[in-house]
């Protein structure tokens, strides 16, 4: 292990030091936290307005993950009658473990606008008084009437009206109340587990590959969705790459590195060498 990896491991083993790198008090810190959330949760039904805090609960060092492989097979026999059995196994792959340099439990507090979901009213009624194909088309704009007529060999409006019963359903969705960021009901706690790998010397490719392996090894793990907010857990771990703050090659900007990693769902943490 390089000297930087040793120093980074010592520094980030302190939850306070790791929390400072993830502090949402500035734009870059908030973006790191948002990257973690996007990598962990499906937030399509909730819009995160602000990130209030990111508190590191605990940090565990050098945790292994084991990739699993799938083996499929078939067993046939003819005693006294033909029998066929299919076997599918998920077993640890014969490979070295994937190591995470640190595994951190983080409580992220956000203010979010949540889609109220659901219907306020549903009204269904029959539709059998149409007098032309155009009137039918206007009522069922999503429907391919020409294909339907050809499929059922219908050529007149009367045949169309008599062939089936048609029902029009109107659904009125709930109207959300005006979003109030100061309403305590809009404050939610989203726990995140961050798996970080230390890369030294700086290597974009090595960092991406290392985090991809962590995600793949953690694929079989699951997490529970937090209460009070309509979201699903998509990944057990968010991932991060830890690199030396002054280890970038000439012509490479830290902001560009963070932007590239964030686009791939990975947090980049720059740690001072000294």
N, C-alpha and C positions, 0 to 999 in steps of 0.2 A: 504494500500500500504506500502511495506517495505521501510526502510530508503534508501536502495540501489536504489530501483525503483524511489524514489523521486529525489535522486542525479543524477541518469542516465537521468531522464527526463529533469532536469534542465540543465545538461551538453549538451545533444544532441539537445536541443531546439535551440542552437547556430549553425547556418549553418557552421561556420568556424570549430567548434569542430567536428561536424559530418564529414565534408570534410576531416579533418586530419586522421580520422579512415579509410577513403576510398581512401586516397592518393595513386596513383599508383607509388610512388617514390621507393618502394621496392617490392620484389617479392610477399610478402603476400598481400600487398595492391592491386597490379595489379590483383592477383588472385581473390580477393573479387569483383573487378569491372568486371572481366570476368565472374564470376558466375552470377552477376546481368544481364549482357548482354545475357548470354545463357538462363537465365530464362525468359527473356522478348522477345527475338527476335529469329527468324529462320535465322541463319547465314550460311546456307548451301551453299549459292552462294557468300559468302564473307569470306575471311580469315583475321582475325584481327592480324596484324603484331605487333603493339604496342599500348598500351593505353597511350595517351599523358596526359590527365587530367580528373578529375572528379569534376565538380564544383556544389556544392549544391546551388540551386536557392532559395529554400524556405523550411520551415519545419512547418508542422501543427501537433498539439498534440491531442491525444485522439479522433480519428475519428471512428465512428461506421460503420459497414457494416452489411447488413441484408441478411441472407440466403433466397433463394427463393425455393419454392417447386412446383411441377407440379401435378395438379389434372385432371384426365380424367374421363369423364362420358358419358352416353348415355341417350337420351330421346326419347321414342317411344309413338306414339298415333295412334288411329284408328277412327278418326272423320273428315270427312266422309270416308277417305281412309287412308291406312297405311302410316305413315311417320316416318322416323328414323333420328334423329339428333345426331351427335357426338360433344361433347364439350370438349375443352382442355384449361385449364387456367394455367397461371404462376402467382402465388401470393406469397407475403411474407409468409414465414413459421412462425407458431406461436411459436417463440423462442426468447430468449434474443439476442441482437445484438452481433456481433463479434467485439471486440474493437482492433484497432491498436493503440499502444502507440504513435507512430509518423509516419507521412506520409511525405516523402521528395521527392521533385522534383530535379532531378540530370541531368546535361548535361555532357555526357561522350564524349570526343573527342578521336577518334581512327585513326590510320593509317591502312588502310585495302586494301588488294588485292582483287579486284572484278572480278568475272567471267564475261567476256564480253558478253556471251550468244549469241544466234542467229546464223544464218548460213551465210557463205560467198558465197556459191554457192550450187545450187540444180540442178541435172541433172537426168532426167527420160528418159528411152528408153525401147522399147519393147524387149522381149527375147523369140523368137519363133524358133530359129535355133539350139536348142539342139538336139543331136542324141542319147543320152543315159540317163538312170536314174541317173547314177553317175554324169554326167555333170550337170543335174538339181540340184542334191543334193549339188554339189560344189558351185553352184551359190546362192542357198537359204539354207545356212547352218543352219539357225534357224528354218527351216520348217520340220515338221514330215511328210516326203513324204509317208512312208508306210501307215500311218493312213489315209492320204488324198486319196491314191489310193484305199484303202479298202472302204472308205466312199462313193466314187463315182463310184465304180465298174470299175476301170480302170486297164487294165493288160498290155498294150503295150505303148511304147513311142509315137507312132502315136496317140493313143487315148488321151494321156495326152496333147500332143501338140495341138490337135484339140478341146479339151474340153473347154479351157478357154484362155483368153488373159493374158499374164504374163508381168509385168512391173518391171524393176529394177530401183530403185531410189538411187542415190549416193548423200549424203549430206556432204559438207565440212564445218566444223564448223570454226568460227572465231578463229584466232590464237592470243592469248593475247600478248600484248607488254611486254617487260621485265619490271618487277615490280621495280619501283623507289620510295622508301619510302620518298624521299625528294620532290616528285612532289605534289604540293598543291591539285591536283585533287584526290589524294588518301587519303586525310584527310576528315573525315566525323564526323558529330555530331549526336549522338544517345541519345535522351532523355529517361530517366528511372524514373519511380516512385517507390520508395522503401518504403514498409510497414514493420515496425519493431515492434516486441513485446519484452518486457522486462521480463526475466525469472529469478527469485530469490526465493529460492536458486537454484543453478545449477541443471538442470534436462534435459538430452538429450531428453527423451520421451516427456516431456511437451513442449519443444521448437518445436519439429517436429510437434506435434499435433496442436499447436497454429498457426504455419505458414500454415499448411494444411487447417485449418478452414478459414484463411484469403484468401487463394487462391480460395477456394470453394465459399466463399461469394462474391468475386470479379469476378467470372467467367462471369457474365452477362455484365461486363464492357468491353469496347473496347478502343483501342488506335489507332492512325493513324500512318502509316509507315513513317519514315523520307524520305525526298527527296534525290535523288542522289545516293542511294545505294539500290540494289535489296534485300530487306529484308521484312519480314512480322512480325507483332506483334503477339506473341503467348499467352502472358499473360499481363493483364493490370498492374499488380504489380509484381515487384521482392520482395522477402521477406527476412527478416533478424531477427536473434535472438540476443538480447543484454544480456550479462551475465557479472557478476563481474570478473575482471581480476584475482583475487586471490581466487576465489570461487570454483576451481576445486577440486574434491576429490583426495586423494592420488593415485598415479599410473596412472592418466589420464593426458595426455599431451595436451596442447593447440593446437598444430599442428594436432594431431589426431582428435580433436573435429572439427576444421575447415575443415579438409579433409572429415569427415563424412557428415557434413552439406552441404558442397559444392557438394558432390556426389548426394545429394537430391535437389540441386538447391537453397540452402538457404545460405545466408551470415551470418557469425558469427562475432559479434563485441564485443571485450573485453574492458570493461570500468573500469578504476581504481576505487577502492572503495572510496578512499579519494581524 
